[in-house]
Amino acid sequence: MNRSRSEKTRNQQVLFRPIGIIHTPFKELSGMPIQPKSGKGVRGTIEIFNEYERGLDDLEGFSHLILLFLFHRSVGYQMKVVPYLDTGERGLFSTRAPKRPNPIGMSVVRLDRVEGGTVYIQDLDILDGTPLLDIKPFVPEFSAETDIRTGWLEKVRKRAGKKKSDGRFTQ
């Protein structure tokens, strides 16, 4: 890559606006699950802000969602960490530790239902009041999970490997 372009990108500020707030039973970091699998059966909701509510159309056909969120209580980071499931230091980017240069979290959760601007979810490992950055449907052909419903994509998902971007989302 051209060095001047790389420097411009490095110094570029990136801004995100939350699309909603995640509500869970976890009011404190201490004692909460470290991954969705260890939060199996834990229920919560997502309050989607009004201007994004129409984006929830067609979501109910999916069984699982990928949530991207801000680790809003995370401060600072180190390039070497001792992860929860280990006793030795590891490179930050080989872990899912929440203290990161860009404190963005990701969880795959089970979708129960959508009612208006409220999304009911379960299998949570997320702190109450967490700002939600994005929701994406979980599709097994795009990942390694099994027993997943893919809603309206059921009949067309196998073509995803052959489809190329046509630029419709760049404007």
N, C-alpha and C positions, 0 to 999 in steps of 0.2 A: 504494500500500500504506500502511496505517496506520503512522505513524512509530514509535509505541511498539512495535508488533509487529516492525518492522524492526530496532529497537535490541535487542530481546530476541533475535532470531535472530542478529544480528551478534555478540552476546556469548555465544551458546550454544557449549558445548564439544562437539565431535563426536569420538567414539572409534571406531576401527576395530581389529579383531583379524584378523591374517593367517589365511588358511585353509590355507596351505601355504608351501613354499619352492621357488623356481625355481633349478634347477642348470644352469649353462652352462659352456662352456670359458673364459669371460672372467673372469679373477681381478682384473684392474685396469681402470679406466676408460679409460686411454690405449690407443689402438689398436683399440678395439672398434667394431663397426658403429654408426652413428647412427640407423638405421631398419631394420625387418625386411627390407626389400628388399635392403639391402646385406649382410644376414646370411644370404642365400639358401643353403640347404643346411647351415647350422650347426645341429647337433642338441643337444638338452638334455632334461631331465626336470623334472617338477613333482612334488614330494613333498607329497601332500595329507594333512593331519592326520586322524587316525582318525575324529574326530567329524563330519567333512565328507565322508567317502569315499562314502557312499550318494548324495550329490549328483552323483556322476559317472555314475550310471545314465543310459543313453540318449545319452551324449555321443559314443560311437564312430561314430555315423552321420554326423557332421559332418566336413568336411574342414579347416575353419579355425575358430580360436577367437579371441576378443578377451580378452586378459589385462589386468586392471587391477592395478597393483602399486605399491608404495611405492619411491620413489627414496631408499633408505635411507642412501645416502652423500651425499646432497645437503644442503648447509647454506646457508641464506640465499637471498635472491632480490633481483632488481632489476626495476623495471617496464619498463626498456629494456634490450635485450640485442642482441648481435651473434650471430645464429644461425650454425651450422656452414656453411650453404650461402649465406652472404651476407657482405658486408664492411661494411655499414651497420647502424646501430641500428634495431631494430624493437620495437614494443610486445610485451611478454612474451606476452600472450594471442594474438598472431598467430603465435606460434612453438610448437615442440614442445620447447623448452629444458627440461632437467630441474630447474633451480632455480626453484621456484615457491612461492607462499604455502602451498599444500597440495601437497607433492611427490608427486603421483600420476602414474604413467606408464601408457601404454596401448600395446599392440602386438597386431597381428593375426598369428597364427602358424599354421603348418600342423600339424594333429593327425596323428600317425602311428598311435598306438594307446593304449589304456588297459589296464593290468594291475593289478588291485587298486587300491591307492591311489597308483599311479604313472602319470602322464600323460607319454607320450613325444611330444615336439614338435620342430619344426625351423623354420628361417628366423628366427633369434633375434638380437636386439639388446639383450639384457638381461644385467646383471651377475650373476655367480654369487652365490648366497646371498640373492637379492632376495625380500623377503616378498610373497607373492601375496595380494591383497585379494579378488579375484573372478575368475570365469571366465564368459564369455557366449558362446553359439554365434554364429558369423558367418553371416548369412543375406543373400544378395545383394539381395533385394527391400528390405531395410532399409538397404542401403549400395550402393556403386557397383561392387563387385567382380564378376567373371564366373568361370565354370567352378568353382563352389563346390557341394559336396554339402551338403544340408541335412537329412540323416538323416530322422528321423520327421516333420519338418515338411514334407517334400516334397509331400505331398498336401493340406496345409491352409494353407500359407504365404501363398497369394494372398488369403485372407480377412483377413489381418492388418490391412489398411487400413480394414476395416469394423467390426472388433471394438473394443469399448470396455471400459474397466476396469469390473469388477463388484464391486470391493472385497474380493475374496477374499484379497489379500495385505497387507491393512492391519492384520490382527490379530496 
